[in-house]
Amino acid sequence: MTPDFVVGFAKHSIELTLMLSLPMVGIGLIVGVVVSIIQAATQIQEMTLSFIPKILAIFLALLLSFPWLMDKMITFTKELILNIPNIVG
C-alpha cells in the first residue's frame, strides 16, 4: 500500500459518505428553514414544531433514496473486496 493509494482511498470514502448523506441533510435543511419562516411569521416558538416535521421529512427522504444509497454502498464494497489482492500485493 502506497501513501498515494491510502490518500486516494480516504478521499473516495469521504466523498461517498458526503454524497450518501446529502439527501437527508438537504431535506432537513430545507424543512428547517421553511418551519423557521412559518414560526417567525406566526410567532409560535414551540420546539416540537421544528423537530417533528424535520424527522418526518428526513425519514421520508431516507425511504425514497434508500435504493440509490444501497446501490452506491454495495458498489463501493464490491469494488473494495475485489481489489483486495491488488491492495495487499
PyMOL Python script that loads the backbone (N, CA, C, O; Angstrom):
from pymol import cmd

cmd.read_pdbstr("""\
ATOM      1  N   MET A   1       0.836  -1.176   0.000  1.00  0.00           N
ATOM      2  CA  MET A   1       0.000   0.000   0.000  1.00  0.00           C
ATOM      3  C   MET A   1       0.879   1.237   0.000  1.00  0.00           C
ATOM      4  O   MET A   1       1.707   1.440   0.888  1.00  0.00           O
ATOM      5  N   THR A   2       0.683   2.032  -0.987  1.00  0.00           N
ATOM      6  CA  THR A   2       1.460   3.260  -1.085  1.00  0.00           C
ATOM      7  C   THR A   2       0.682   4.402  -0.428  1.00  0.00           C
ATOM      8  O   THR A   2      -0.534   4.316  -0.256  1.00  0.00           O
ATOM      9  N   PRO A   3       1.388   5.459  -0.066  1.00  0.00           N
ATOM     10  CA  PRO A   3       0.691   6.619   0.504  1.00  0.00           C
ATOM     11  C   PRO A   3      -0.336   7.219  -0.470  1.00  0.00           C
ATOM     12  O   PRO A   3      -1.376   7.723  -0.047  1.00  0.00           O
ATOM     13  N   ASP A   4      -0.040   7.161  -1.765  1.00  0.00           N
ATOM     14  CA  ASP A   4      -0.990   7.680  -2.747  1.00  0.00           C
ATOM     15  C   ASP A   4      -2.297   6.885  -2.737  1.00  0.00           C
ATOM     16  O   ASP A   4      -3.385   7.448  -2.862  1.00  0.00           O
ATOM     17  N   PHE A   5      -2.167   5.562  -2.585  1.00  0.00           N
ATOM     18  CA  PHE A   5      -3.372   4.733  -2.523  1.00  0.00           C
ATOM     19  C   PHE A   5      -4.202   5.065  -1.291  1.00  0.00           C
ATOM     20  O   PHE A   5      -5.423   5.198  -1.375  1.00  0.00           O
ATOM     21  N   VAL A   6      -3.538   5.198  -0.147  1.00  0.00           N
ATOM     22  CA  VAL A   6      -4.247   5.480   1.105  1.00  0.00           C
ATOM     23  C   VAL A   6      -4.967   6.824   1.011  1.00  0.00           C
ATOM     24  O   VAL A   6      -6.122   6.937   1.423  1.00  0.00           O
ATOM     25  N   VAL A   7      -4.301   7.831   0.479  1.00  0.00           N
ATOM     26  CA  VAL A   7      -4.925   9.144   0.336  1.00  0.00           C
ATOM     27  C   VAL A   7      -6.095   9.080  -0.652  1.00  0.00           C
ATOM     28  O   VAL A   7      -7.148   9.667  -0.404  1.00  0.00           O
ATOM     29  N   GLY A   8      -5.915   8.379  -1.754  1.00  0.00           N
ATOM     30  CA  GLY A   8      -6.989   8.240  -2.737  1.00  0.00           C
ATOM     31  C   GLY A   8      -8.185   7.480  -2.180  1.00  0.00           C
ATOM     32  O   GLY A   8      -9.336   7.841  -2.423  1.00  0.00           O
ATOM     33  N   PHE A   9      -7.891   6.415  -1.424  1.00  0.00           N
ATOM     34  CA  PHE A   9      -8.964   5.634  -0.817  1.00  0.00           C
ATOM     35  C   PHE A   9      -9.719   6.464   0.213  1.00  0.00           C
ATOM     36  O   PHE A   9     -10.948   6.427   0.255  1.00  0.00           O
ATOM     37  N   ALA A  10      -9.001   7.206   1.038  1.00  0.00           N
ATOM     38  CA  ALA A  10      -9.644   8.062   2.044  1.00  0.00           C
ATOM     39  C   ALA A  10     -10.489   9.136   1.375  1.00  0.00           C
ATOM     40  O   ALA A  10     -11.596   9.430   1.827  1.00  0.00           O
ATOM     41  N   LYS A  11      -9.970   9.724   0.298  1.00  0.00           N
ATOM     42  CA  LYS A  11     -10.704  10.763  -0.429  1.00  0.00           C
ATOM     43  C   LYS A  11     -11.990  10.190  -1.022  1.00  0.00           C
ATOM     44  O   LYS A  11     -13.052  10.806  -0.930  1.00  0.00           O
ATOM     45  N   HIS A  12     -11.888   9.014  -1.629  1.00  0.00           N
ATOM     46  CA  HIS A  12     -13.074   8.377  -2.219  1.00  0.00           C
ATOM     47  C   HIS A  12     -14.096   8.033  -1.137  1.00  0.00           C
ATOM     48  O   HIS A  12     -15.297   8.205  -1.345  1.00  0.00           O
ATOM     49  N   SER A  13     -13.631   7.553   0.007  1.00  0.00           N
ATOM     50  CA  SER A  13     -14.531   7.197   1.098  1.00  0.00           C
ATOM     51  C   SER A  13     -15.258   8.420   1.648  1.00  0.00           C
ATOM     52  O   SER A  13     -16.462   8.365   1.902  1.00  0.00           O
ATOM     53  N   ILE A  14     -14.544   9.506   1.830  1.00  0.00           N
ATOM     54  CA  ILE A  14     -15.157  10.737   2.346  1.00  0.00           C
ATOM     55  C   ILE A  14     -16.145  11.305   1.339  1.00  0.00           C
ATOM     56  O   ILE A  14     -17.224  11.757   1.720  1.00  0.00           O
ATOM     57  N   GLU A  15     -15.788  11.286   0.057  1.00  0.00           N
ATOM     58  CA  GLU A  15     -16.711  11.772  -0.971  1.00  0.00           C
ATOM     59  C   GLU A  15     -17.989  10.943  -1.000  1.00  0.00           C
ATOM     60  O   GLU A  15     -19.087  11.487  -1.120  1.00  0.00           O
ATOM     61  N   LEU A  16     -17.844   9.626  -0.890  1.00  0.00           N
ATOM     62  CA  LEU A  16     -19.015   8.746  -0.885  1.00  0.00           C
ATOM     63  C   LEU A  16     -19.886   9.007   0.339  1.00  0.00           C
ATOM     64  O   LEU A  16     -21.112   9.047   0.232  1.00  0.00           O
ATOM     65  N   THR A  17     -19.267   9.182   1.488  1.00  0.00           N
ATOM     66  CA  THR A  17     -20.020   9.459   2.711  1.00  0.00           C
ATOM     67  C   THR A  17     -20.798  10.763   2.587  1.00  0.00           C
ATOM     68  O   THR A  17     -21.968  10.825   2.962  1.00  0.00           O
ATOM     69  N   LEU A  18     -20.164  11.791   2.072  1.00  0.00           N
ATOM     70  CA  LEU A  18     -20.848  13.073   1.891  1.00  0.00           C
ATOM     71  C   LEU A  18     -21.978  12.959   0.878  1.00  0.00           C
ATOM     72  O   LEU A  18     -23.050  13.529   1.080  1.00  0.00           O
ATOM     73  N   MET A  19     -21.751  12.233  -0.202  1.00  0.00           N
ATOM     74  CA  MET A  19     -22.770  12.073  -1.228  1.00  0.00           C
ATOM     75  C   MET A  19     -23.966  11.285  -0.697  1.00  0.00           C
ATOM     76  O   MET A  19     -25.107  11.584  -1.048  1.00  0.00           O
ATOM     77  N   LEU A  20     -23.713  10.273   0.153  1.00  0.00           N
ATOM     78  CA  LEU A  20     -24.798   9.476   0.701  1.00  0.00           C
ATOM     79  C   LEU A  20     -25.604  10.240   1.750  1.00  0.00           C
ATOM     80  O   LEU A  20     -26.799   9.992   1.911  1.00  0.00           O
ATOM     81  N   SER A  21     -24.972  11.152   2.453  1.00  0.00           N
ATOM     82  CA  SER A  21     -25.687  11.904   3.487  1.00  0.00           C
ATOM     83  C   SER A  21     -26.387  13.142   2.928  1.00  0.00           C
ATOM     84  O   SER A  21     -27.221  13.738   3.610  1.00  0.00           O
ATOM     85  N   LEU A  22     -26.063  13.531   1.712  1.00  0.00           N
ATOM     86  CA  LEU A  22     -26.614  14.758   1.141  1.00  0.00           C
ATOM     87  C   LEU A  22     -28.136  14.796   1.059  1.00  0.00           C
ATOM     88  O   LEU A  22     -28.712  15.827   1.406  1.00  0.00           O
ATOM     89  N   PRO A  23     -28.828  13.744   0.624  1.00  0.00           N
ATOM     90  CA  PRO A  23     -30.300  13.856   0.543  1.00  0.00           C
ATOM     91  C   PRO A  23     -30.949  14.135   1.899  1.00  0.00           C
ATOM     92  O   PRO A  23     -31.843  14.976   1.988  1.00  0.00           O
ATOM     93  N   MET A  24     -30.517  13.453   2.942  1.00  0.00           N
ATOM     94  CA  MET A  24     -31.130  13.656   4.254  1.00  0.00           C
ATOM     95  C   MET A  24     -30.771  15.022   4.839  1.00  0.00           C
ATOM     96  O   MET A  24     -31.632  15.694   5.406  1.00  0.00           O
ATOM     97  N   VAL A  25     -29.531  15.430   4.711  1.00  0.00           N
ATOM     98  CA  VAL A  25     -29.117  16.719   5.252  1.00  0.00           C
ATOM     99  C   VAL A  25     -29.798  17.861   4.482  1.00  0.00           C
ATOM    100  O   VAL A  25     -30.239  18.842   5.080  1.00  0.00           O
ATOM    101  N   GLY A  26     -29.877  17.723   3.161  1.00  0.00           N
ATOM    102  CA  GLY A  26     -30.523  18.765   2.349  1.00  0.00           C
ATOM    103  C   GLY A  26     -31.994  18.907   2.671  1.00  0.00           C
ATOM    104  O   GLY A  26     -32.491  20.024   2.821  1.00  0.00           O
ATOM    105  N   ILE A  27     -32.700  17.791   2.780  1.00  0.00           N
ATOM    106  CA  ILE A  27     -34.125  17.840   3.116  1.00  0.00           C
ATOM    107  C   ILE A  27     -34.319  18.417   4.516  1.00  0.00           C
ATOM    108  O   ILE A  27     -35.221  19.225   4.737  1.00  0.00           O
ATOM    109  N   GLY A  28     -33.480  18.006   5.452  1.00  0.00           N
ATOM    110  CA  GLY A  28     -33.565  18.549   6.811  1.00  0.00           C
ATOM    111  C   GLY A  28     -33.347  20.047   6.841  1.00  0.00           C
ATOM    112  O   GLY A  28     -34.028  20.764   7.574  1.00  0.00           O
ATOM    113  N   LEU A  29     -32.395  20.525   6.045  1.00  0.00           N
ATOM    114  CA  LEU A  29     -32.127  21.956   5.968  1.00  0.00           C
ATOM    115  C   LEU A  29     -33.310  22.711   5.383  1.00  0.00           C
ATOM    116  O   LEU A  29     -33.723  23.738   5.921  1.00  0.00           O
ATOM    117  N   ILE A  30     -33.854  22.207   4.288  1.00  0.00           N
ATOM    118  CA  ILE A  30     -34.970  22.884   3.632  1.00  0.00           C
ATOM    119  C   ILE A  30     -36.196  22.921   4.546  1.00  0.00           C
ATOM    120  O   ILE A  30     -36.832  23.964   4.695  1.00  0.00           O
ATOM    121  N   VAL A  31     -36.520  21.793   5.149  1.00  0.00           N
ATOM    122  CA  VAL A  31     -37.681  21.750   6.046  1.00  0.00           C
ATOM    123  C   VAL A  31     -37.453  22.638   7.267  1.00  0.00           C
ATOM    124  O   VAL A  31     -38.379  23.305   7.730  1.00  0.00           O
ATOM    125  N   GLY A  32     -36.245  22.651   7.784  1.00  0.00           N
ATOM    126  CA  GLY A  32     -35.934  23.515   8.931  1.00  0.00           C
ATOM    127  C   GLY A  32     -36.113  24.985   8.615  1.00  0.00           C
ATOM    128  O   GLY A  32     -36.645  25.740   9.430  1.00  0.00           O
ATOM    129  N   VAL A  33     -35.671  25.395   7.438  1.00  0.00           N
ATOM    130  CA  VAL A  33     -35.824  26.809   7.041  1.00  0.00           C
ATOM    131  C   VAL A  33     -37.301  27.157   6.854  1.00  0.00           C
ATOM    132  O   VAL A  33     -37.749  28.214   7.297  1.00  0.00           O
ATOM    133  N   VAL A  34     -38.057  26.277   6.202  1.00  0.00           N
ATOM    134  CA  VAL A  34     -39.484  26.534   5.983  1.00  0.00           C
ATOM    135  C   VAL A  34     -40.227  26.625   7.312  1.00  0.00           C
ATOM    136  O   VAL A  34     -41.045  27.524   7.508  1.00  0.00           O
ATOM    137  N   VAL A  35     -39.946  25.702   8.221  1.00  0.00           N
ATOM    138  CA  VAL A  35     -40.609  25.728   9.526  1.00  0.00           C
ATOM    139  C   VAL A  35     -40.199  26.977  10.302  1.00  0.00           C
ATOM    140  O   VAL A  35     -41.037  27.575  10.977  1.00  0.00           O
ATOM    141  N   SER A  36     -38.948  27.380  10.224  1.00  0.00           N
ATOM    142  CA  SER A  36     -38.494  28.593  10.911  1.00  0.00           C
ATOM    143  C   SER A  36     -39.193  29.833  10.371  1.00  0.00           C
ATOM    144  O   SER A  36     -39.559  30.726  11.135  1.00  0.00           O
ATOM    145  N   ILE A  37     -39.379  29.891   9.055  1.00  0.00           N
ATOM    146  CA  ILE A  37     -40.092  31.026   8.457  1.00  0.00           C
ATOM    147  C   ILE A  37     -41.544  31.055   8.939  1.00  0.00           C
ATOM    148  O   ILE A  37     -42.076  32.115   9.268  1.00  0.00           O
ATOM    149  N   ILE A  38     -42.173  29.892   8.975  1.00  0.00           N
ATOM    150  CA  ILE A  38     -43.557  29.817   9.457  1.00  0.00           C
ATOM    151  C   ILE A  38     -43.631  30.208  10.935  1.00  0.00           C
ATOM    152  O   ILE A  38     -44.547  30.919  11.348  1.00  0.00           O
ATOM    153  N   GLN A  39     -42.665  29.741  11.727  1.00  0.00           N
ATOM    154  CA  GLN A  39     -42.653  30.108  13.142  1.00  0.00           C
ATOM    155  C   GLN A  39     -42.438  31.611  13.335  1.00  0.00           C
ATOM    156  O   GLN A  39     -43.053  32.222  14.209  1.00  0.00           O
ATOM    157  N   ALA A  40     -41.575  32.198  12.527  1.00  0.00           N
ATOM    158  CA  ALA A  40     -41.333  33.633  12.643  1.00  0.00           C
ATOM    159  C   ALA A  40     -42.563  34.427  12.212  1.00  0.00           C
ATOM    160  O   ALA A  40     -42.873  35.460  12.806  1.00  0.00           O
ATOM    161  N   ALA A  41     -43.257  33.958  11.196  1.00  0.00           N
ATOM    162  CA  ALA A  41     -44.438  34.674  10.708  1.00  0.00           C
ATOM    163  C   ALA A  41     -45.596  34.578  11.699  1.00  0.00           C
ATOM    164  O   ALA A  41     -46.348  35.536  11.877  1.00  0.00           O
ATOM    165  N   THR A  42     -45.736  33.417  12.343  1.00  0.00           N
ATOM    166  CA  THR A  42     -46.854  33.241  13.266  1.00  0.00           C
ATOM    167  C   THR A  42     -46.467  33.519  14.717  1.00  0.00           C
ATOM    168  O   THR A  42     -47.333  33.526  15.592  1.00  0.00           O
ATOM    169  N   GLN A  43     -45.217  33.742  14.980  1.00  0.00           N
ATOM    170  CA  GLN A  43     -44.659  33.990  16.312  1.00  0.00           C
ATOM    171  C   GLN A  43     -44.949  32.851  17.283  1.00  0.00           C
ATOM    172  O   GLN A  43     -45.104  33.075  18.484  1.00  0.00           O
ATOM    173  N   ILE A  44     -45.023  31.641  16.762  1.00  0.00           N
ATOM    174  CA  ILE A  44     -45.159  30.447  17.601  1.00  0.00           C
ATOM    175  C   ILE A  44     -43.767  29.857  17.751  1.00  0.00           C
ATOM    176  O   ILE A  44     -43.164  29.434  16.764  1.00  0.00           O
ATOM    177  N   GLN A  45     -43.257  29.823  18.962  1.00  0.00           N
ATOM    178  CA  GLN A  45     -41.896  29.338  19.199  1.00  0.00           C
ATOM    179  C   GLN A  45     -41.921  28.023  19.975  1.00  0.00           C
ATOM    180  O   GLN A  45     -41.356  27.929  21.065  1.00  0.00           O
ATOM    181  N   GLU A  46     -42.558  27.039  19.430  1.00  0.00           N
ATOM    182  CA  GLU A  46     -42.636  25.715  20.057  1.00  0.00           C
ATOM    183  C   GLU A  46     -41.551  24.825  19.454  1.00  0.00           C
ATOM    184  O   GLU A  46     -41.431  24.729  18.233  1.00  0.00           O
ATOM    185  N   MET A  47     -40.760  24.174  20.312  1.00  0.00           N
ATOM    186  CA  MET A  47     -39.641  23.369  19.833  1.00  0.00           C
ATOM    187  C   MET A  47     -40.103  22.164  19.015  1.00  0.00           C
ATOM    188  O   MET A  47     -39.451  21.795  18.038  1.00  0.00           O
ATOM    189  N   THR A  48     -41.216  21.550  19.402  1.00  0.00           N
ATOM    190  CA  THR A  48     -41.661  20.365  18.678  1.00  0.00           C
ATOM    191  C   THR A  48     -42.145  20.700  17.280  1.00  0.00           C
ATOM    192  O   THR A  48     -42.181  19.822  16.418  1.00  0.00           O
ATOM    193  N   LEU A  49     -42.519  21.948  17.034  1.00  0.00           N
ATOM    194  CA  LEU A  49     -42.943  22.341  15.689  1.00  0.00           C
ATOM    195  C   LEU A  49     -41.795  22.288  14.687  1.00  0.00           C
ATOM    196  O   LEU A  49     -42.027  22.082  13.496  1.00  0.00           O
ATOM    197  N   SER A  50     -40.585  22.468  15.143  1.00  0.00           N
ATOM    198  CA  SER A  50     -39.452  22.373  14.218  1.00  0.00           C
ATOM    199  C   SER A  50     -38.860  20.968  14.200  1.00  0.00           C
ATOM    200  O   SER A  50     -38.261  20.554  13.208  1.00  0.00           O
ATOM    201  N   PHE A  51     -39.027  20.247  15.287  1.00  0.00           N
ATOM    202  CA  PHE A  51     -38.390  18.932  15.420  1.00  0.00           C
ATOM    203  C   PHE A  51     -39.145  17.844  14.662  1.00  0.00           C
ATOM    204  O   PHE A  51     -38.538  17.089  13.903  1.00  0.00           O
ATOM    205  N   ILE A  52     -40.430  17.757  14.855  1.00  0.00           N
ATOM    206  CA  ILE A  52     -41.227  16.669  14.273  1.00  0.00           C
ATOM    207  C   ILE A  52     -41.270  16.733  12.743  1.00  0.00           C
ATOM    208  O   ILE A  52     -41.077  15.694  12.112  1.00  0.00           O
ATOM    209  N   PRO A  53     -41.510  17.883  12.108  1.00  0.00           N
ATOM    210  CA  PRO A  53     -41.503  17.900  10.635  1.00  0.00           C
ATOM    211  C   PRO A  53     -40.153  17.508  10.036  1.00  0.00           C
ATOM    212  O   PRO A  53     -40.101  16.846   8.999  1.00  0.00           O
ATOM    213  N   LYS A  54     -39.058  17.919  10.689  1.00  0.00           N
ATOM    214  CA  LYS A  54     -37.735  17.546  10.179  1.00  0.00           C
ATOM    215  C   LYS A  54     -37.512  16.043  10.261  1.00  0.00           C
ATOM    216  O   LYS A  54     -36.984  15.442   9.325  1.00  0.00           O
ATOM    217  N   ILE A  55     -37.905  15.439  11.359  1.00  0.00           N
ATOM    218  CA  ILE A  55     -37.738  13.988  11.495  1.00  0.00           C
ATOM    219  C   ILE A  55     -38.560  13.258  10.447  1.00  0.00           C
ATOM    220  O   ILE A  55     -38.072  12.322   9.814  1.00  0.00           O
ATOM    221  N   LEU A  56     -39.795  13.677  10.260  1.00  0.00           N
ATOM    222  CA  LEU A  56     -40.646  13.030   9.260  1.00  0.00           C
ATOM    223  C   LEU A  56     -40.092  13.206   7.850  1.00  0.00           C
ATOM    224  O   LEU A  56     -40.094  12.260   7.062  1.00  0.00           O
ATOM    225  N   ALA A  57     -39.621  14.403   7.529  1.00  0.00           N
ATOM    226  CA  ALA A  57     -39.075  14.659   6.195  1.00  0.00           C
ATOM    227  C   ALA A  57     -37.792  13.872   5.955  1.00  0.00           C
ATOM    228  O   ALA A  57     -37.590  13.336   4.865  1.00  0.00           O
ATOM    229  N   ILE A  58     -36.936  13.797   6.950  1.00  0.00           N
ATOM    230  CA  ILE A  58     -35.693  13.041   6.799  1.00  0.00           C
ATOM    231  C   ILE A  58     -35.991  11.555   6.654  1.00  0.00           C
ATOM    232  O   ILE A  58     -35.345  10.868   5.864  1.00  0.00           O
ATOM    233  N   PHE A  59     -36.967  11.053   7.411  1.00  0.00           N
ATOM    234  CA  PHE A  59     -37.362   9.653   7.285  1.00  0.00           C
ATOM    235  C   PHE A  59     -37.913   9.367   5.891  1.00  0.00           C
ATOM    236  O   PHE A  59     -37.596   8.335   5.300  1.00  0.00           O
ATOM    237  N   LEU A  60     -38.730  10.266   5.367  1.00  0.00           N
ATOM    238  CA  LEU A  60     -39.276  10.102   4.021  1.00  0.00           C
ATOM    239  C   LEU A  60     -38.162  10.153   2.972  1.00  0.00           C
ATOM    240  O   LEU A  60     -38.166   9.364   2.027  1.00  0.00           O
ATOM    241  N   ALA A  61     -37.211  11.075   3.133  1.00  0.00           N
ATOM    242  CA  ALA A  61     -36.078  11.152   2.206  1.00  0.00           C
ATOM    243  C   ALA A  61     -35.239   9.881   2.254  1.00  0.00           C
ATOM    244  O   ALA A  61     -34.750   9.412   1.226  1.00  0.00           O
ATOM    245  N   LEU A  62     -35.077   9.330   3.442  1.00  0.00           N
ATOM    246  CA  LEU A  62     -34.328   8.080   3.585  1.00  0.00           C
ATOM    247  C   LEU A  62     -35.051   6.934   2.883  1.00  0.00           C
ATOM    248  O   LEU A  62     -34.422   6.123   2.202  1.00  0.00           O
ATOM    249  N   LEU A  63     -36.356   6.869   3.046  1.00  0.00           N
ATOM    250  CA  LEU A  63     -37.124   5.821   2.372  1.00  0.00           C
ATOM    251  C   LEU A  63     -37.040   5.944   0.853  1.00  0.00           C
ATOM    252  O   LEU A  63     -36.883   4.945   0.151  1.00  0.00           O
ATOM    253  N   LEU A  64     -37.147   7.170   0.353  1.00  0.00           N
ATOM    254  CA  LEU A  64     -37.132   7.364  -1.097  1.00  0.00           C
ATOM    255  C   LEU A  64     -35.754   7.159  -1.709  1.00  0.00           C
ATOM    256  O   LEU A  64     -35.645   6.685  -2.840  1.00  0.00           O
ATOM    257  N   SER A  65     -34.705   7.508  -0.979  1.00  0.00           N
ATOM    258  CA  SER A  65     -33.356   7.396  -1.533  1.00  0.00           C
ATOM    259  C   SER A  65     -32.660   6.095  -1.143  1.00  0.00           C
ATOM    260  O   SER A  65     -31.512   5.878  -1.531  1.00  0.00           O
ATOM    261  N   PHE A  66     -33.326   5.229  -0.386  1.00  0.00           N
ATOM    262  CA  PHE A  66     -32.696   4.001   0.093  1.00  0.00           C
ATOM    263  C   PHE A  66     -32.170   3.100  -1.019  1.00  0.00           C
ATOM    264  O   PHE A  66     -31.053   2.598  -0.900  1.00  0.00           O
ATOM    265  N   PRO A  67     -32.933   2.868  -2.110  1.00  0.00           N
ATOM    266  CA  PRO A  67     -32.369   2.013  -3.181  1.00  0.00           C
ATOM    267  C   PRO A  67     -31.080   2.590  -3.772  1.00  0.00           C
ATOM    268  O   PRO A  67     -30.133   1.849  -4.035  1.00  0.00           O
ATOM    269  N   TRP A  68     -31.042   3.889  -3.978  1.00  0.00           N
ATOM    270  CA  TRP A  68     -29.840   4.539  -4.514  1.00  0.00           C
ATOM    271  C   TRP A  68     -28.685   4.435  -3.515  1.00  0.00           C
ATOM    272  O   TRP A  68     -27.549   4.159  -3.902  1.00  0.00           O
ATOM    273  N   LEU A  69     -28.977   4.658  -2.230  1.00  0.00           N
ATOM    274  CA  LEU A  69     -27.948   4.555  -1.197  1.00  0.00           C
ATOM    275  C   LEU A  69     -27.354   3.147  -1.149  1.00  0.00           C
ATOM    276  O   LEU A  69     -26.136   2.980  -1.094  1.00  0.00           O
ATOM    277  N   MET A  70     -28.222   2.147  -1.172  1.00  0.00           N
ATOM    278  CA  MET A  70     -27.743   0.770  -1.118  1.00  0.00           C
ATOM    279  C   MET A  70     -26.928   0.413  -2.355  1.00  0.00           C
ATOM    280  O   MET A  70     -25.923  -0.290  -2.250  1.00  0.00           O
ATOM    281  N   ASP A  71     -27.347   0.885  -3.515  1.00  0.00           N
ATOM    282  CA  ASP A  71     -26.595   0.617  -4.738  1.00  0.00           C
ATOM    283  C   ASP A  71     -25.186   1.191  -4.646  1.00  0.00           C
ATOM    284  O   ASP A  71     -24.213   0.524  -4.997  1.00  0.00           O
ATOM    285  N   LYS A  72     -25.080   2.427  -4.174  1.00  0.00           N
ATOM    286  CA  LYS A  72     -23.761   3.060  -4.030  1.00  0.00           C
ATOM    287  C   LYS A  72     -22.892   2.315  -3.022  1.00  0.00           C
ATOM    288  O   LYS A  72     -21.710   2.083  -3.274  1.00  0.00           O
ATOM    289  N   MET A  73     -23.471   1.939  -1.880  1.00  0.00           N
ATOM    290  CA  MET A  73     -22.695   1.243  -0.853  1.00  0.00           C
ATOM    291  C   MET A  73     -22.279  -0.156  -1.305  1.00  0.00           C
ATOM    292  O   MET A  73     -21.157  -0.584  -1.037  1.00  0.00           O
ATOM    293  N   ILE A  74     -23.168  -0.864  -1.981  1.00  0.00           N
ATOM    294  CA  ILE A  74     -22.836  -2.206  -2.463  1.00  0.00           C
ATOM    295  C   ILE A  74     -21.756  -2.135  -3.535  1.00  0.00           C
ATOM    296  O   ILE A  74     -20.836  -2.953  -3.541  1.00  0.00           O
ATOM    297  N   THR A  75     -21.857  -1.163  -4.441  1.00  0.00           N
ATOM    298  CA  THR A  75     -20.837  -0.998  -5.479  1.00  0.00           C
ATOM    299  C   THR A  75     -19.474  -0.697  -4.862  1.00  0.00           C
ATOM    300  O   THR A  75     -18.469  -1.283  -5.264  1.00  0.00           O
ATOM    301  N   PHE A  76     -19.434   0.212  -3.890  1.00  0.00           N
ATOM    302  CA  PHE A  76     -18.173   0.557  -3.223  1.00  0.00           C
ATOM    303  C   PHE A  76     -17.586  -0.658  -2.518  1.00  0.00           C
ATOM    304  O   PHE A  76     -16.390  -0.923  -2.630  1.00  0.00           O
ATOM    305  N   THR A  77     -18.418  -1.394  -1.795  1.00  0.00           N
ATOM    306  CA  THR A  77     -17.936  -2.565  -1.063  1.00  0.00           C
ATOM    307  C   THR A  77     -17.467  -3.658  -2.011  1.00  0.00           C
ATOM    308  O   THR A  77     -16.451  -4.308  -1.765  1.00  0.00           O
ATOM    309  N   LYS A  78     -18.217  -3.861  -3.106  1.00  0.00           N
ATOM    310  CA  LYS A  78     -17.834  -4.885  -4.074  1.00  0.00           C
ATOM    311  C   LYS A  78     -16.485  -4.550  -4.714  1.00  0.00           C
ATOM    312  O   LYS A  78     -15.635  -5.427  -4.866  1.00  0.00           O
ATOM    313  N   GLU A  79     -16.288  -3.286  -5.089  1.00  0.00           N
ATOM    314  CA  GLU A  79     -15.007  -2.866  -5.671  1.00  0.00           C
ATOM    315  C   GLU A  79     -13.875  -3.040  -4.670  1.00  0.00           C
ATOM    316  O   GLU A  79     -12.777  -3.461  -5.034  1.00  0.00           O
ATOM    317  N   LEU A  80     -14.140  -2.718  -3.413  1.00  0.00           N
ATOM    318  CA  LEU A  80     -13.110  -2.843  -2.385  1.00  0.00           C
ATOM    319  C   LEU A  80     -12.726  -4.314  -2.177  1.00  0.00           C
ATOM    320  O   LEU A  80     -11.541  -4.632  -2.076  1.00  0.00           O
ATOM    321  N   ILE A  81     -13.712  -5.204  -2.114  1.00  0.00           N
ATOM    322  CA  ILE A  81     -13.421  -6.616  -1.887  1.00  0.00           C
ATOM    323  C   ILE A  81     -12.708  -7.217  -3.084  1.00  0.00           C
ATOM    324  O   ILE A  81     -11.787  -8.016  -2.918  1.00  0.00           O
ATOM    325  N   LEU A  82     -13.125  -6.838  -4.308  1.00  0.00           N
ATOM    326  CA  LEU A  82     -12.474  -7.370  -5.500  1.00  0.00           C
ATOM    327  C   LEU A  82     -11.032  -6.872  -5.646  1.00  0.00           C
ATOM    328  O   LEU A  82     -10.210  -7.548  -6.264  1.00  0.00           O
ATOM    329  N   ASN A  83     -10.716  -5.707  -5.090  1.00  0.00           N
ATOM    330  CA  ASN A  83      -9.379  -5.147  -5.208  1.00  0.00           C
ATOM    331  C   ASN A  83      -8.464  -5.504  -4.040  1.00  0.00           C
ATOM    332  O   ASN A  83      -7.350  -4.986  -3.963  1.00  0.00           O
ATOM    333  N   ILE A  84      -8.897  -6.368  -3.134  1.00  0.00           N
ATOM    334  CA  ILE A  84      -8.038  -6.743  -2.006  1.00  0.00           C
ATOM    335  C   ILE A  84      -6.715  -7.349  -2.465  1.00  0.00           C
ATOM    336  O   ILE A  84      -5.677  -7.002  -1.901  1.00  0.00           O
ATOM    337  N   PRO A  85      -6.697  -8.240  -3.466  1.00  0.00           N
ATOM    338  CA  PRO A  85      -5.390  -8.769  -3.903  1.00  0.00           C
ATOM    339  C   PRO A  85      -4.450  -7.666  -4.437  1.00  0.00           C
ATOM    340  O   PRO A  85      -3.236  -7.737  -4.243  1.00  0.00           O
ATOM    341  N   ASN A  86      -5.013  -6.660  -5.103  1.00  0.00           N
ATOM    342  CA  ASN A  86      -4.175  -5.556  -5.612  1.00  0.00           C
ATOM    343  C   ASN A  86      -3.695  -4.666  -4.480  1.00  0.00           C
ATOM    344  O   ASN A  86      -2.603  -4.101  -4.550  1.00  0.00           O
ATOM    345  N   ILE A  87      -4.501  -4.540  -3.441  1.00  0.00           N
ATOM    346  CA  ILE A  87      -4.136  -3.674  -2.322  1.00  0.00           C
ATOM    347  C   ILE A  87      -3.042  -4.320  -1.479  1.00  0.00           C
ATOM    348  O   ILE A  87      -2.083  -3.655  -1.088  1.00  0.00           O
ATOM    349  N   VAL A  88      -3.183  -5.594  -1.203  1.00  0.00           N
ATOM    350  CA  VAL A  88      -2.240  -6.295  -0.340  1.00  0.00           C
ATOM    351  C   VAL A  88      -0.934  -6.550  -1.076  1.00  0.00           C
ATOM    352  O   VAL A  88       0.146  -6.433  -0.496  1.00  0.00           O
ATOM    353  N   GLY A  89      -1.033  -6.892  -2.336  1.00  0.00           N
ATOM    354  CA  GLY A  89       0.152  -7.287  -3.108  1.00  0.00           C
ATOM    355  C   GLY A  89       1.030  -6.211  -3.580  1.00  0.00           C
ATOM    356  O   GLY A  89       2.039  -6.479  -4.232  1.00  0.00           O
TER     357      GLY A  89
END
""", "prot")
cmd.dss("prot")
cmd.show_as("cartoon", "prot")
cmd.util.cbc("prot")
cmd.orient("prot")
